[in-house]
Amino acid sequence: MTSGGSPRYASLLLAKVGFALIFGNIFGWASVAFSLFLTERRIRLEEAHLWGLFAEKYGIYARHTSRLLRLLY
């Protein structure tokens, strides 16, 4: 993987984790879990759209780029 994925999605999830740590309640962690679910869904929808637009070129790009965080996902 050569690229680090989506800085927008990663930073939003990091902010949610920060709020959950600061407030330390179940609602914060539920928000993190729900955000992870929604982010995963959004990434899958965007990938399907990009496959439709760019086909093989997107396949080459996707093989060398992580979805969210480098070396993690």
Secondary structure, 3 states (H helix, E strand, C coil): CCECCCHHHHHHHHHHHHHHHHHCCHHHHHHHHHHHHHHHHHHHHHHHHHHHHHCHHHHHHHHCECCCCCCCC
